[in-house]
Amino acid sequence: MVKLRLKRCGRKQRAIYRIVAIDVRSRREGRDLRKVGFYDPIKNQTYLNVPAILYFLEKGAQPTETVHDIFKKAEFFKELKMNQNKNELK
């Protein structure tokens, strides 16, 4: 099973996190399948590669609670619903 979860990077006391698609059995800093974004809690910045995230979600990947909260804060699901509504109208 694949999960979308955080991978810690940066130095001590200045952590930044990559949002990665990774196998459930891998450890936190293990080898990821693909990087799909990053989150910097200090500067409160987020970058999301939306097409890559959608690809993994369609294949059945599950975001962790923290990643789900980051998506919610970035209004990712609102964009997703708007895109689905546009596709239904066509």
N, C-alpha and C positions, 0 to 999 in steps of 0.2 A: 504494500500500500504506500502511496505517495502522500506526503503532507507538505503544506506550505508553512514554513516556520522560520524563526530567526536564527542567524548564524552570527556570533559575536566577532567583531573585528576592532581594530584600534588599540590604543595603549591603555595602561592602567588609569582608572578614574576618568577616561575620555572615550568610553565605548561607543561605537556605532554598530549598527546591525544591518546585515544583508538579509533580505527576504529571499529565501531559496526554496526550490522544489527539491525535496530530498526523501530518500527511502526511510521509512519509519524506524528500521533497525539500525540506522547509522547514528553515530554520536553527534553532538552539537557542532563540532568543528569537522565532521566527516565530509566525505566527498559528496558534493551536491550534483543534481541532474542539470539544473540551470538556475542562474541568478535572475530573479524577476523584479527586483527593486531593492531599495535601501531605506533605512529609517535612522535618523539622527535625533535622539531624545534631547540632547543638549541644545541644539539649534532649532529643534522642533521642525525638522525638514523631512519630507517624505517624497520618494520618487517611486512610481509604480509603472512597470512595463505591462500595460493593460492587455495587449494581445497575448502575451505569454501567460499571464495569469488566467485569462479566459480559456486558453488552450488546456491548461492543467486542470482547471475546475470542470471543464467538459469531460475530461478523461477520468474524473472521479477523485481528484485530489481534495483533501480536506484541510482547510486552514486551522491552525491552532487558535486558541481563544485570543491570545495577544495579537496575532496577525489579523484575526477577524475584527478586533477592535481598531486596529490601524486602518483597515479597509473602510470600516464604518466612519471613522474620523475623517478620512480622505474622500468620503461620499462616493466610494467606488460602486456600491450597490445601487445608488440612484442613477448613475450613468449606465449601469447594466440594465436596469429596468427601462430607461429611456431608449436604449438601443434595441431591446426586445420589442417595445411598442412600435418603433419605426419599422422593424422587420415584419411585424404582423400587418401593418397597414399596406405594405407592398403587395 
